[in-house]
Amino acid sequence: MKELEEGTELTLDFEKIRKVAQKCPDVIPVAVQDIDTGEVILIAYTNREAMEKSLASRSLILWSTSRNELWEKGKTSGETFELVEAHVNCEQNSLLYRVRPRRSGICHTKNLLGEARNCYYRRIDFDNMSLSNTNP
């Protein structure tokens, strides 16, 4: 996991949607955006149960496709999120959740100073398709 999360090699999982559809067929993608900074925090999935709980509690609750269970983002680390707005796309097959971190952290990974960072902390080098860490 460390190499996947910290390495410089681009190893995209182009099979993810197929695997999710086979294991969890009743989910849709959710783009999660920090309402204050505009940063995209992560792309995740929700099902009807997770969406209803998230809207009712005004907390970021998703569906974990790897564990096949409800997932309150940050509950283990204490880095939870207030759900401020929810938007649906034109085809009603994906959502945009605009959230506010209740603490400063966003991602489960940390930089070298031990600080939480945005999940999109690596940039793709167009010339050699390697990754560079923008928040080491």
N, C-alpha and C positions, 0 to 999 in steps of 0.2 A: 504494500500500500504506500509506503514512503516514497518509492521510486515513481509511482503513478502520480502522487500528489506533489512531489518536489523535484522530480527529474526534468531533464531538458529534452527528452525524446517525445515527439508527438505520437501518441498511441490512442487515437480517437476510437470510441466504441460505436461503430456504425450499426451494430446489431442490437443496440439498447431498445429501440422502439419495438422491434420484433419480439425480443425477450419479454418486455413488459406486457405486450399484447397477449402473449401466450400464458403468462403467469397471472396477470391482473387485467383481464379484458375490460373491466368496467371503470377505467380511469381516463382522465384527460390531463394534458399538461397545464402547468401553472407557472407563469413567469412571475418571479417575486422581485419587486423593486423597492428600494429605499425611497420613501416619499419625500424626504428632506434633501437628499443628494442627487436623486435620479439614477443612482447606480443600480444595475441589475445585480441582485444578490445571488440568485440561483434559479434554475429551472427544476421543477419537481412535478409531482403528480397528485391529483386528488380524485376521490370518488364521491358519491353522493353523501355518504356518512361523514367523511372528513370535511367536505365543503359546508354541510349544515352545522357541524360542530364549530368550525372556524367562524362562520358568520354569526352564530349565536353567542359565542364567547368573545368575539373580537380579538382572537389570538390566532397565530399562524399554525394551523393544524393541517397536516398533509397526509398522504397515504404513502407509506414506505413500500416501494416495490421490491426491495431486497428482503425485507422482513415480513412483508405481507400483513401489515398492521398499521393502525393509526400512529402518526408521528407528530408530536408537538415539537417543532423546530426549536432546539436549544434547551429543552427541558432538563436534560442531563447536565449540561454545562452551565445552566442559568442564563444563557444568552437567548432569551425568548423575544418574541416580536408581537407588537400590537397591530392588528389588522385595521387599517384606517379606511381603505377603499377596496372595492372589488369590481372589476370590469370584465365583461364577456366580449369575445370577438364576434365578428359579423356572422360566422357560420355556427356559433355556439358550440365550438369543440375545443376551446381553450380559454383559460382565464388569466387575468393579470391581477395579482394582489399587490397593493401598495401598502407597505408596512413601515413601522417605526421600531427600531431596536429599543428594547427596554433598558439595555445596558449598552456598552460600547462595542461589544463583539458581534460578529456576523458569522464567520466560517468556523468549522470545527478545527481547522488548521491554524497554526500560529506562526508568526514571523520569528526571526532570530531573537527578538526582544521579548518573545512570549506574548505578543499582542495578537488578538484575533484580527483577521483581515477579511476583505471581500473574497468570495469564492472564485472570482475571475481575476486572480493575481498573476497569471502568466500570459505573456503576449507571444503570438506566433511570428517568427521571423519569416517574412515572405520569400527571402532568397534561399534559405537552406531548410525551411520547415522545422526548425528547432524552436524550443521554448525558452523564453527568458523571464525570470522572476522579477516582477515590478515592485514587490514588497517582500524582500528576502528576510 
